[in-house]
């Protein structure tokens, strides 16, 4: 130590010493201050010596062997574990982000669902996808995968805003239901009572009535984007024939089992003859190639419509494709007419009335899609061209179909909406045991009506279900013991230019004990939005809901 300090001080004091020493003395003298005496070198040496001494002493203490831990005292209270080092905060809900306590209960379901979404995303080549899940009214997981904006490398996150497409129909249903509950709207009188601008209709020479109830469940006969009535009718007839064939085969199989598996030549001959006749009819009725929705020009309208009444001119003079009430024909234009009915029944502009509803439901990021406003966290939308290259979608103006497919939202807002509907659906069951429960946004009897399947309808995203009132509904069903059990759920999917979406509600199967000990909402809500069109998401949402329901059952 002594030799080290001597070397340092001697080198500093020599004329050829370190430049910073000479520079410091020179600067001191240039400043016009009295010259530094030789004593400053000794002071420097003393200061360096003290600093090095403290450093070496600290190092020696750190290197001392650790004392062995004392034997645990059985009578002593348990000691708290030493705190773990804190991780640096990461981007919200990335795979490495520490989970909140509630989410840790569902870690297995989150990992499994994340893996499933990665697979779906890679399979379809989607730029970005966002998911949100709530359990019993509490959000337990939300995460973005991929990019909201590919060009600028903006990642998806829970706050990302995307087109929700036809989930807009379920939002519009809330407006209609509130007006119905208030006595301002009759669902079963002709729509001309509210919107005389929509002309009265005939079908095959017979005067017919289009009502609000028929419009809601797509039974009005009003066309969708396909204008060719012949193609639509051929396709419907072909589907009906295929369904009939499947029903006949199922009945024959059931009859075969009831007879103990015995067959005879006569029954085999009849079965073969029926199959041949059905196949022949199918070949004759098989429709020509029909354009899908994304090949229809009206989907890409760029015209701005000032209100719902003005947008009626797109279809109001077209003939009905079917007699109202007789056939299901999914129609976004039917919801354009419903928006006009909301305006006349409420006395407000459709968008103003919807914004009031969004405010009540705390859906603060849900807005109509417009090009001009700056909307924070809005994603860009994509499609693959004929060369399978990712490109931006063309500009579209959705003002002609606000009610049927024109809103933007986030997974968080959609979860709030789903839980509000679930609460209203269940709160009537809990009222006797919990008198202090707040009322639902919609009355229990209203929600039961909305989620009751309607005859003559179809649910294109799940063949097991039927369309209800602006929701698709699958009912609880189990045919065989210890075999597949179909759960009751409600959902709506969406497909727009450059976007796909789903909102799914899986209610808990409640019993008397659950009603006594718990409060609504009880169940799983899943929302998924994606900035790529033609991505089927309902089955993925159902799988995710069942994963969380399994973890929920394990921890309850």
C-alpha positions in Angstrom: 0.0 0.0 0.0 2.8 2.4 1.0 4.7 1.7 -2.2 1.6 2.2 -4.3 0.8 5.6 -2.7 4.5 6.7 -3.0 4.5 5.9 -6.7 1.3 7.8 -7.3 2.4 10.9 -5.5 6.0 10.9 -6.9 4.7 10.5 -10.5 2.2 13.3 -10.0 4.9 15.6 -8.6 7.4 15.1 -11.4 7.6 17.5 -14.4 6.8 14.6 -16.7 3.9 13.4 -14.5 0.3 12.8 -15.7 -1.0 15.5 -17.9 -4.2 16.0 -15.9 -1.9 17.1 -12.9 0.0 19.5 -15.0 -3.1 20.8 -16.7 -4.8 21.4 -13.4 -1.8 23.4 -12.1 -1.6 25.3 -15.4 -5.2 26.1 -15.4 -4.9 27.3 -11.8 -2.1 29.6 -12.7 -3.8 30.9 -15.9 -6.8 31.9 -13.8 -4.5 34.3 -12.0 -4.7 32.5 -8.7 -1.7 32.1 -6.3 0.6 29.2 -7.4 -0.1 25.8 -5.9 2.6 24.7 -3.4 4.1 21.2 -3.1 1.7 20.5 -0.2 -1.2 19.8 -2.6 0.5 16.6 -3.8 0.6 15.3 -0.3 -3.1 16.1 0.2 -4.0 14.3 -3.0 -2.0 11.2 -1.8 -3.8 11.2 1.5 -7.2 11.4 -0.2 -6.4 8.5 -2.6 -5.1 6.4 0.3 -8.3 6.8 2.3 -10.5 6.0 -0.8 -8.4 2.8 -1.6 -8.5 1.7 2.0 -12.3 1.9 2.2 -12.6 0.0 -1.0 -10.3 -2.8 0.1 -12.0 -3.1 3.5 -15.4 -3.4 1.8 -14.0 -6.1 -0.5 -12.6 -8.1 2.4 -15.9 -7.9 4.2 -17.7 -9.1 1.1 -15.3 -12.0 0.7 -15.8 -13.2 4.3 -17.3 -16.7 4.5 -21.1 -16.7 5.2 -22.2 -17.9 8.5 -24.2 -21.2 8.4 -27.9 -20.8 8.8 -29.3 -21.4 12.3 -31.4 -24.5 12.9 -35.1 -23.7 12.5 -37.0 -23.2 15.7 -40.3 -25.3 15.5 -42.0 -22.8 17.9 -41.1 -19.7 16.0 -43.4 -18.1 13.5 -42.6 -18.7 9.8 -40.1 -16.3 8.4 -40.9 -14.3 5.3 -38.9 -15.3 2.3 -36.4 -12.8 1.0 -37.9 -10.6 -1.7 -37.1 -11.6 -5.3 -35.3 -9.1 -7.5 -37.8 -6.9 -9.3 -38.1 -7.5 -13.1 -38.0 -4.5 -15.5 -41.5 -3.6 -16.7 -42.2 -4.9 -20.2 -44.8 -4.0 -22.8 -48.3 -4.5 -21.6 -49.3 -8.1 -21.5 -46.4 -9.5 -23.4 -45.7 -13.1 -22.9 -43.0 -12.2 -20.3 -45.0 -9.6 -18.4 -45.6 -10.6 -14.8 -49.3 -11.6 -14.4 -51.7 -10.0 -12.0 -52.8 -12.4 -9.2 -56.2 -13.1 -10.8 -54.5 -14.1 -14.1 -52.1 -16.5 -12.3 -55.1 -18.7 -11.5 -55.6 -19.1 -15.3 -51.9 -19.4 -16.3 -52.5 -22.8 -18.0 -55.5 -21.5 -20.0 -53.6 -18.4 -21.0 -50.6 -20.4 -22.2 -52.8 -22.8 -24.1 -54.9 -20.1 -25.7 -51.9 -18.0 -26.6 -50.4 -21.0 -28.4 -53.7 -21.6 -30.2 -53.8 -18.0 -31.4 -50.3 -18.1 -32.6 -51.2 -21.1 -34.7 -54.3 -19.5 -36.2 -52.4 -16.3 -36.9 -49.6 -18.2 -38.7 -52.1 -20.4 -40.6 -54.0 -17.5 -42.1 -51.1 -15.1 -42.3 -52.8 -12.4 -40.3 -50.6 -9.4 -39.5 -52.1 -8.9 -36.0 -54.7 -10.3 -33.6 -55.9 -9.1 -30.2 -57.7 -11.2 -27.6 -59.5 -10.5 -24.4 -61.0 -12.8 -21.8 -63.1 -12.2 -18.7 -64.2 -14.6 -16.0 -67.3 -13.8 -13.9 -67.1 -10.2 -15.0 -63.4 -9.6 -14.4 -60.9 -9.3 -17.2 -58.2 -11.9 -16.6 -56.3 -11.8 -19.9 -55.8 -9.4 -22.8 -52.9 -9.5 -25.3 -51.9 -8.5 -28.8 -50.0 -10.6 -31.2 -48.3 -9.3 -34.3 -48.7 -5.9 -35.8 -51.4 -3.3 -35.8 -49.4 -1.4 -38.5 -47.0 -3.5 -40.5 -45.3 -0.6 -42.3 -44.4 1.2 -39.1 -43.9 -1.9 -37.0 -46.5 -0.9 -34.5 -47.3 -3.9 -32.4 -50.8 -5.0 -31.4 -51.8 -4.4 -27.8 -54.9 -4.6 -25.7 -55.8 -1.0 -26.5 -55.6 -1.5 -30.3 -58.7 -0.3 -32.1 -60.1 -2.4 -35.0 -63.2 -2.8 -37.1 -65.7 -5.1 -35.3 -67.8 -5.6 -38.4 -71.1 -7.4 -37.8 -70.8 -7.4 -34.0 -72.2 -3.9 -34.6 -75.6 -5.7 -35.1 -75.5 -6.9 -31.5 -74.9 -3.3 -30.4 -77.8 -2.0 -32.5 -80.0 -4.6 -30.8 -79.4 -3.0 -27.5 -80.8 0.3 -28.9 -83.9 -1.5 -30.2 -84.4 -3.4 -27.0 -84.2 -0.2 -24.9 -86.8 1.5 -27.1 -89.0 -1.6 -26.9 -88.7 -1.7 -23.1 -89.7 2.0 -22.9 -92.8 1.4 -25.0 -91.5 3.5 -27.9 -91.1 0.6 -30.4 -93.5 -2.1 -31.4 -91.5 -5.0 -32.9 -94.5 -6.5 -34.8 -96.0 -3.7 -36.8 -95.0 -2.8 -40.4 -91.8 -0.8 -40.6 -93.6 1.9 -42.6 -95.2 3.0 -39.3 -91.8 4.4 -38.4 -90.1 4.8 -41.8 -92.7 5.7 -44.5 -89.8 6.3 -46.9 -89.4 2.5 -47.2 -92.0 1.4 -49.7 -94.6 -1.3 -49.0 -93.6 -4.7 -50.5 -95.2 -7.5 -52.5 -94.0 -11.0 -53.0 -95.2 -13.0 -56.0 -98.1 -10.6 -56.4 -99.1 -10.8 -52.7 -98.9 -7.8 -50.4 -96.6 -8.6 -47.5 -95.4 -6.9 -44.3 -91.8 -6.4 -43.1 -91.6 -5.9 -39.3 -88.8 -4.9 -37.0 -88.7 -8.4 -35.4 -88.3 -10.0 -38.9 -85.5 -7.6 -39.7 -83.6 -8.3 -36.5 -83.5 -12.1 -37.2 -82.8 -11.8 -41.0 -86.3 -13.1 -42.0 -87.5 -10.0 -43.9 -86.4 -11.2 -47.4 -84.4 -8.0 -47.9 -81.2 -8.8 -49.9 -77.6 -8.8 -48.7 -74.7 -7.7 -51.0 -75.6 -10.3 -53.7 -78.1 -8.7 -56.1 -78.8 -11.8 -58.3 -82.0 -13.3 -56.8 -81.7 -16.5 -59.0 -78.2 -17.3 -57.6 -79.4 -16.8 -54.0 -82.4 -19.0 -54.5 -80.5 -21.7 -56.1 -77.9 -21.7 -53.3 -80.7 -21.9 -50.7 -82.4 -24.8 -52.4 -79.2 -26.7 -52.8 -78.4 -26.2 -49.1 -81.9 -27.3 -48.1 -81.6 -30.5 -50.2 -78.2 -31.4 -48.6 -79.7 -30.8 -45.2 -82.7 -33.0 -46.1 -80.4 -35.8 -47.3 -78.4 -35.6 -44.1 -81.6 -35.8 -42.0 -82.8 -38.8 -44.0 -79.6 -40.7 -43.5 -79.7 -39.9 -39.8 -83.3 -41.3 -39.6 -82.4 -44.4 -41.5 -79.4 -45.0 -39.2 -81.6 -44.6 -36.2 -84.2 -47.0 -37.7 -81.5 -49.5 -38.4 -80.3 -49.5 -34.8 -83.9 -49.8 -33.5 -84.3 -53.0 -35.6 -81.3 -54.5 -33.9 -79.0 -53.9 -36.9 -80.9 -56.2 -39.2 -81.4 -55.3 -42.8 -83.2 -56.7 -45.8 -83.0 -56.4 -49.6 -86.2 -54.3 -49.8 -85.0 -51.6 -47.4 -81.6 -51.5 -49.0 -83.2 -51.1 -52.4 -85.4 -48.2 -51.1 -82.5 -46.5 -49.5 -80.4 -46.8 -52.7 -83.3 -45.4 -54.8 -83.7 -42.4 -52.4 -80.0 -41.7 -52.5 -80.0 -41.8 -56.3 -83.0 -39.5 -56.6 -81.5 -37.0 -54.1 -78.2 -37.0 -55.9 -79.9 -36.4 -59.2 -81.9 -33.4 -57.8 -78.7 -32.1 -56.2 -76.9 -32.1 -59.6 -79.8 -30.3 -61.2 -80.0 -27.7 -58.4 -76.3 -27.2 -57.8 -75.8 -23.5 -58.1 -73.3 -21.7 -60.3 -70.3 -20.1 -58.7 -71.6 -17.3 -56.5 -69.4 -14.4 -55.6 -68.4 -14.1 -52.0 -69.1 -10.9 -50.0 -65.6 -9.6 -50.6 -66.2 -9.7 -54.4 -69.3 -7.6 -54.2 -68.9 -3.9 -55.2 -71.2 -2.5 -52.5 -68.8 -3.7 -49.8 -66.3 -1.1 -51.1 -68.5 2.0 -51.2 -66.7 5.3 -50.8 -69.8 7.5 -50.7 -70.6 9.4 -47.5 -74.2 9.1 -46.4 -75.5 11.8 -44.0 -78.0 9.7 -42.3 -79.7 6.3 -42.3 -82.7 7.5 -44.3 -80.5 8.6 -47.1 -78.7 5.2 -47.3 -82.0 3.4 -47.8 -81.9 4.4 -51.5 -79.2 1.6 -52.0 -81.8 -1.2 -51.7 -85.3 0.1 -50.8 -86.7 -0.3 -54.3 -85.3 -3.8 -54.8 -87.7 -6.8 -54.7 -87.8 -9.1 -51.7 -85.9 -12.4 -52.3 -88.2 -14.4 -50.1 -91.6 -14.0 -48.4 -91.0 -12.4 -45.0 -90.8 -15.0 -42.3 -90.4 -18.0 -44.6 -86.6 -18.1 -45.2 -83.4 -16.9 -43.5 -81.4 -14.5 -45.6 -78.6 -12.7 -43.7 -78.8 -9.1 -44.6 -76.7 -6.1 -43.4 -79.0 -3.8 -45.4 -81.8 -4.9 -43.1 -79.9 -3.3 -40.2 -79.6 -0.1 -42.2 -83.4 0.0 -42.1 -83.3 -0.8 -38.4 -81.0 2.2 -37.8 -83.7 4.4 -39.5 -86.3 2.9 -37.2 -84.1 3.7 -34.1 -83.9 7.3 -35.3 -87.7 7.7 -35.7 -88.6 5.8 -32.5 -86.1 7.6 -30.3 -86.1 11.1 -31.8 -82.3 11.1 -32.0 -79.8 10.6 -34.7 -78.8 7.0 -34.8 -75.1 7.7 -33.9 -76.1 10.1 -31.1 -78.4 7.5 -29.6 -75.7 4.8 -29.8 -73.1 7.1 -28.2 -75.4 7.5 -25.2 -75.6 3.7 -24.9 -71.8 3.3 -25.2 -71.4 5.9 -22.4 -73.9 3.9 -20.2 -72.0 0.7 -20.9 -68.6 2.4 -20.2 -67.5 1.5 -23.8 -65.3 4.6 -24.2 -63.2 3.5 -27.1 -66.2 2.3 -29.3 -67.0 4.8 -32.1 -68.3 4.8 -35.6 -65.5 4.4 -38.2 -64.7 7.6 -40.0 -61.6 8.5 -42.0 -61.2 12.1 -40.8 -61.0 11.9 -37.0 -57.8 11.0 -35.2 -58.5 7.8 -33.4 -55.7 6.7 -31.0 -54.4 3.2 -31.4 -56.4 2.6 -34.7 -54.9 -0.3 -36.6 -54.4 -0.5 -40.4 -56.2 -3.2 -42.3 -54.8 -5.8 -44.7 -55.6 -8.3 -47.4 -53.5 -10.6 -49.6 -53.6 -9.8 -53.3 -53.7 -12.3 -56.2 -49.9 -12.8 -55.9 -50.3 -13.6 -52.2 -48.6 -10.4 -51.2 -49.8 -8.5 -48.2 -51.3 -5.1 -49.2 -53.4 -2.4 -47.6 -57.1 -2.6 -48.1 -58.7 0.1 -50.2 -60.4 3.0 -48.6 -64.1 2.4 -47.7 -66.8 4.5 -46.2 -69.1 2.5 -43.9 -71.7 5.3 -43.3 -74.3 3.3 -45.2 -74.1 0.5 -42.7 -73.3 1.9 -39.2 -75.9 -0.4 -37.6 -74.9 -3.6 -39.4 -71.1 -3.3 -39.5 -69.7 0.2 -39.1 -68.2 0.4 -35.6 -64.6 0.4 -34.2 -63.8 -1.0 -30.8 -61.3 -2.8 -28.6 -61.4 -6.2 -26.9 -61.8 -4.5 -23.6 -64.9 -2.6 -24.6 -66.4 -5.8 -26.2 -65.8 -7.7 -22.9 -67.7 -4.9 -21.0 -70.5 -5.3 -23.5 -70.6 -9.1 -23.2 -70.7 -8.9 -19.5 -73.5 -6.3 -19.4 -75.6 -8.7 -21.5 -74.6 -11.7 -19.4 -75.5 -9.8 -16.2 -78.9 -8.9 -17.5 -79.5 -12.4 -18.6 -78.7 -13.9 -15.2 -79.7 -11.2 -12.6 -83.3 -12.4 -12.5 -82.1 -15.8 -11.2 -80.2 -14.1 -8.3 -82.8 -11.6 -7.2 -84.5 -13.8 -4.6 -81.2 -14.5 -2.8 -79.5 -11.1 -3.3 -82.1 -8.3 -2.9 -79.4 -5.5 -3.2 -78.3 -6.4 -6.8 -78.5 -3.6 -9.2 -80.8 -4.0 -12.3 -79.2 -5.1 -15.6 -78.9 -2.6 -18.5 -81.6 -4.7 -20.2 -84.3 -6.6 -18.2 -83.9 -10.3 -17.7 -87.0 -11.1 -19.8 -85.6 -8.9 -22.6 -82.3 -10.8 -22.6 -84.1 -14.2 -22.6 -86.0 -13.0 -25.6 -82.8 -11.9 -27.4 -80.9 -15.1 -26.7 -83.8 -17.5 -27.6 -83.2 -19.1 -31.0 -85.8 -18.2 -33.7 -87.4 -20.8 -36.0 -86.4 -20.9 -39.7 -83.0 -19.3 -39.0 -79.4 -20.4 -39.4 -76.1 -19.7 -37.6 -73.5 -19.8 -40.3 -70.5 -19.8 -37.9 -71.8 -22.8 -36.0 -74.1 -25.3 -37.6 -75.3 -26.5 -34.2 -77.0 -23.2 -33.5 -79.7 -20.9 -34.7 -79.9 -17.1 -35.1 -81.8 -15.3 -32.4 -82.1 -11.5 -32.1 -78.8 -10.1 -33.4 -76.9 -13.0 -31.7 -76.3 -16.6 -32.8 -77.2 -19.1 -30.0 -76.3 -22.7 -29.4 -78.4 -24.5 -26.9 -77.4 -27.0 -24.3 -77.5 -30.6 -25.7 -76.2 -34.0 -24.9 -77.4 -37.0 -26.9 -75.4 -39.9 -25.4 -74.1 -40.5 -21.9 -70.4 -40.0 -21.4 -70.2 -38.4 -24.9 -70.0 -35.0 -26.4 -71.8 -32.3 -24.3 -72.8 -29.2 -26.2 -72.7 -26.1 -24.0 -75.1 -23.2 -24.2 -73.5 -20.0 -25.5 -74.2 -16.9 -27.5 -71.9 -15.2 -30.0 -71.6 -13.0 -33.1 -68.9 -12.9 -35.6 -67.9 -10.2 -38.0 -66.2 -9.9 -41.4 -65.4 -6.5 -43.0 -62.8 -5.2 -45.5 -59.5 -6.1 -43.9 -61.0 -7.2 -40.5 -62.5 -10.2 -38.7 -64.0 -10.4 -35.2 -65.9 -12.5 -32.7 -67.6 -11.9 -29.3 -68.6 -15.0 -27.5 -70.5 -15.4 -24.1 -70.4 -18.8 -22.3 -72.8 -18.6 -19.3 -72.1 -20.7 -16.3 -74.4 -23.7 -15.8 -76.0 -22.4 -12.6 -77.5 -24.6 -9.8 -79.3 -23.6 -6.6 -76.1 -23.6 -4.6 -74.3 -21.3 -7.1 -77.2 -18.8 -7.0 -77.1 -18.6 -3.2 -73.3 -18.1 -2.9 -72.4 -16.0 -5.9 -73.4 -12.9 -7.8 -73.7 -12.3 -11.6 -72.3 -12.2 -14.1 -71.2 -15.8 -14.0 -69.4 -17.1 -17.1 -66.7 -16.6 -19.6 -66.6 -13.8 -22.2 -64.1 -13.9 -25.1 -63.5 -11.2 -27.7 -61.0 -11.5 -30.6 -60.3 -8.9 -33.3 -58.0 -9.2 -36.3 -56.8 -6.9 -39.1 -57.2 -9.5 -41.8 -60.5 -10.4 -43.5 -62.0 -13.9 -43.9 -60.6 -15.3 -40.7 -63.1 -17.6 -39.0 -62.7 -17.0 -35.2 -65.8 -18.5 -33.5 -64.5 -22.0 -33.0 -61.2 -20.5 -31.7 -63.1 -18.3 -29.2 -65.2 -21.3 -28.0 -62.0 -23.3 -27.4 -60.5 -20.5 -25.5 -63.7 -20.1 -23.4 -63.8 -23.8 -22.6 -60.1 -23.7 -21.5 -60.8 -20.9 -19.1 -64.0 -22.5 -17.9 -61.9 -25.7 -17.1 -59.4 -23.7 -15.0 -62.2 -21.8 -13.3 -63.8 -25.1 -12.3 -60.5 -26.4 -10.9 -60.0 -23.4 -8.6 -63.5 -22.8 -7.5 
